């Protein structure tokens, strides 16, 4: 039997990039999915690929995670369609990467905080009653940008470090409800990273030189597999940890 057979997972930003890699890994493990994002066509293309390849159900809901009403709509439609929520994966994030701190505007900073930290908070809070009922899992995404102080990533790092702090508190508060909360800090080869490489080649080279395996993680096989493990029965007993996945990596306390 597949490890997540008949489970229901919400994956934000699940139509492309790391999110689509996560969606494929969860689908392969047997989970039915809800994928969200701001582009309806991207979501529907992902839905067609996932359902045809993995024979699972996919509900796609356009949503802006920074909008609390959108988030509540996702949760309500998920319950109406599936009747339960087992897993919430907060992956979506927007930011002005590459903009140095001295050049940041308030709008730049708000973009990262609203799309990342607030969205994660909204989804966690709205899903909590259903996760408590299912003894579910939350998997949030932080970043090495915050852990290691990456240049040109100030607002992004601030949002991600906020998510790490939020997750640690949730792990402590929700543990008695049998909800496990984990954080993954990925560095994966995606369309966005390819664009970043082209725009900031010096930062790219400095980053890749700091990775022992000299490669970025694969969204499905590396990051997706770790997320599936955390959501599985075996992984349910690991909570409050941060996994750094950068073409290798390991658990950090």
N, C-alpha and C positions, 0 to 999 in steps of 0.2 A: 504493500500500500504506500502511496506517496505521502511524504511527511506532513503536508498541509492539505490533504484531501478534504474537500467540502468546507474549508475555512474561507472567510471573507476578509480580504485585505484592501484597504484604501491606500493608494499610492499617489501622492501629490506630484505634479509634474511628470506623470507616468507616460506621456506620449512620445518623449524623445530623450536623448542623452542618457545620463545615469538612470533617470526614472524609467525609461523604456527597458534598459538592461535589468533593472530591478523587477519590472513587470514580467519579463520573460523568465527570470529565475523563479518567481513566485508561481507563475502559471505552470512551469515545468514541475514544480512540487505539488501541483494539484489544486492550488487556491483559486477561487473565483475572485474577480477583481473589480474594484472601482478605481478608475484613473481620472485625474482631474488636470486641468490646465486652462490656459486662456485662449488657445486656438482650437476651435471645434474640428477643423479638418484634420489637424495633427492627431487629435484624440481618436477620431473615427478611423483613420488609417491604421493606427496602432491597434484598435479594437479588432479590425478585420484580420490583421496578421496574427494576433494572439489567439483569437477564437479558432481560426482555421488550423493553426499549427499545434495547439495544445488541447483543443476540445474542452475549453472551460468557458464560463460566462464572463463577459466584460461589460460593465456599465460605465459609460463615459459621460462625465458631467463637466461642462465648462464652468470654471470658477476662478476667482481671484482670491487667494488665501488671505490677502490683506483686508478683505471685506468680510466682516463677521456674518452678515446675512448670507453671503455665498457659501461660507463654511457650514452654517446651519442647514442650508438647503442640501448640501452634499450628504450630511449625516442623516437628515430626514429621508432623502430619496434612497439612501443605502438601506435603511431599516425597512422602508416600504417595499423595496425590491427583494432584498435577501432575508430580512427579519433578524439580522444579527451583524455584529462587527467583532472580528477576532483580532485584527491587526491594523494599526495605523502607521504608515511610513511617511514621515514628513521630509520630503526630499526637495521640493520646489524652493528656489531662491533666485532673486535678481539682485544685481549690484553693479556699480561702476568700477569693475576691477581694472587695475592699472593706473587709477587716478591717485596721485600722492595726497597725503593728508592735508598739506597746506593748500591744495587746490580743490578740496572737497567743498561742495555746497551743502546746505541743509537738505535740499531736495535729494542730493546723492545719498546722504546719510539716511534720510527717511526711507528711501527706496529699499535699502538693505534691511533695515529694522522692520519695516512693515511687511515685506514679502517673506522674510525669514522668521524672525523672532515672534512677531505678532501672529503670523499664520500658524506657526507651530503651537503657540499658546491656544489659539482659537480651536484648532482641530483637537488638541488634547482635551481641553475642557468640555467641548461639545460631545466627544466620543466617550468620555469617562463612564457614564452610567452603563453603557453597552459593553465596554471593556471589563467593567467590574462583573457584569453578569456572565461574560464568557471566559473570565480569567485570561484576558487577552494580553497583547504585547504592543508596545510603542517603540518604534525605531526612528530615532531622530538623526539628523545629519549636521555635524559640525565641520571643522576644517583645520588642517595644518596651518592655515593662514593665521589663525588665532593662537594655536599652540606654539608656533615658532616665529611669529612676527614677520610675515611675508611683506615685502615692499609693495606699495601700491594697493594694499588690501585693507585699509583701515576700517571702513564702514562694514565691509563683508566680515572681517575678523570680529568686529564688535558684535554683530548679529549672531555669529556662530558661537562665540564665547557665551553670549546670553543664553543660547539654546543649550549649551553644555550645563550651565548653572541651573536652568529650569529643569533639565532632565534629571540632574542629581537630586533635586528636591522632590520631584515627582516619584523617583525610584524609592525614596524614603517614605513618602506619604502614601503611596499606592501599593507598596509591598504587602501590607496587611490585607489588601483586597485581591491579592494574587494577580496583580498586573505587573509584568516586568517591563522595565524601561531601559533602553540601551542607546548609546550614541556611536555612530560610525563617522570617522573622519577620512573621507576618501580623496584620492587624487587620481582621477580616471581620464583616459583618452576619449574625449567626446568632441562633438562638433564645436562646442564653445571653447574647449581647450585648444583645438586646432586653430581657431581664429585668434585666440590669445597668443599662441606661439608665433603666429605671423605678425601680430601687432607689436609684441614685446619680446623679440628673440633673445635679448640679453637676460631678461628675467627668466625666460624659459630654460635657457642653458644653465643658469645658476640653480634653478629648481631641480632639474634632472640630475645634476651632478651631486645633489644631496640625497639621492635615492640609491641605496646599495645595489639594487638589481638593474638600475639604469633604464627603467621603463615605468610607465604609468599603469595603474590597475585597469583590468577589464571590467566594464560595468556589470555584465551578467555573471561571468565566471568567478571573479574575485569579490566584488562588492555585493552582488546579488546573492551569492552563496553564503556570505557571512550574515546577511540580513535574514535569509531563510532559516539559517541555523538558530539565530536569536528568537525567531518566531516559532520554532519547533518545540516539541515536548522536551527534548534534551536541552535546548537553549533556554528554556523557561526558567531554569534555576540559576542563570547568570544574569545579574541585573546591576545597573549603576556603573558599568564599565565603559571605557572608550576604546574602540578599536581603530587604530590608524592603519589604513591600507594604501600603500603607495608603491605598488609593484612588489610587494612583500609586506613587511610590517608585523605587528603583533599587538597584544593587549597592553594597554597602559592603565595604571590605576587612576 
